[in-house]
Amino acid sequence: QVHLVESGGGLVQPGGSLRLSCAVSGSMFSINSMGWYRQAPGAERELITTITSDGSTGYADSVKGRFTISRDNAKNTMYLQMNSLKPEDTAVYYCNAKIIYTGENFSTNVWGQGTQVTVSS
């Protein structure tokens, strides 16, 4: 069984920065693509950025130029550097990984528990 644990959320003033981490633990698996989603109150969960196993990235227009996704494959950890934060970035942030368990030829979606990010003065 694979588990994802996010950390690094909190309260920050507009214009500030935060760095989120997502640690993947478990055994007998490999990680395909990973991504960060967020869900604001009353809104649907939205995909904001992805990173493939070879490091290719993609960003939603709402965060492009401000957020940077990265991953350390040796540590099975993904990061989200968030700069120039705005009040509209306030949401619960979830990490997601497409896991391939050893012996299987398909990927399984695994989610973290979420971490709250609040941007407010």
N, C-alpha and C positions, 0 to 999 in steps of 0.2 A: 504494500500500500504506500502510495506517495502522498506526502503532505507538503503544502505550501504555507509559509508563515510570513506575513508582511510586518514591517516595522518602519518607524520613522515619521509617522503622521503627527499632527499636532496643530497648534494655533500659531498663525504667522500674520504679520501685518501686510497690507497690500504693498507690492513691490519686493517682498522678501523671497526667500528661497527655502526649500525643503528637499531632502533626499530620502526617497523611499527605497526599502530593500525588500526582496522576496527570496527567501531561502527555501530550497527544495530538498526534502529529505526522504529517504526510503532506500529500497534496494531493488536490484535487477530491473533497471529501466534505463531508457535514454530519453532525452528531451528534444522534441522537434521545435516548433516555434513557441514563443512566449509573448505575452502582452499584458498591458495594463488597461483596465476598464475603470470607469467611475460612475457613480450613481448619486445624483443630487436629490434632495427631498422632492417627492412628487413627480420625478422624472424617471425615464427608463435608463437602464444601464447602457452606457455607450463605450465603444472601443475608442481609445485615444492613441495608442501606439503599439506597435508590434516589432519583434526582432526574431529573425530566423536563426537556425543553428550556425549559419555561416556569417552572421552579423549584419545581414541586410535589414534595414529599418524602414518603418512607415509611420506617418503621423497624421492625426486629424488636423484639419485647418485651425481648429480652435486652440491648439497647443503648439503648432509648428513654429519653430524659432525660439520657443521659450522652454520647452521640455526636451530632455535627452534621455533616451533609453539605452541601456548597456547591459551586458551580461558577462559573467566570469564563469566560463564552462568548467574550469577546474574546481571551483567552489560551488557549482550548481546554484548560483545566486544571480538574480537580476536586479537592476537598479533603475530608478527613475529620478533624475535630477530635474527639479522644477524651479525655474527662475522667473522673475517678474510676475509673481503670483497676483491674481486678481480675485475679487470677491466671488466672481462667477466660477472660479475653480473649486469652490467649497463643495465637497462631496465625500462619500466613502469611496476609497480607491481599492480596487481588487486586482490581484495578480492572477494570471491564468497561464497554464502550461498545457501543451499538447504532449502527453506522455505516451511513449511506446514501451509497453512492458515486454521483457525478454520472452521470446517465443510467440509473440503476437505480431501481426502484420497490419495493425490499424492503431490509430492514436485515440487516446482517452482524454477528455477535457477534465482538468483538475483545477479547482479554485482555492484561493486563500480565503481567510475569514474576513478580510477587509480592514482598512485602517482609515480613521477619520482625518480629513484635512479641512481646516477651517481658516479662511482668509478674511480677516476682519481687523479694523482699527479699534 
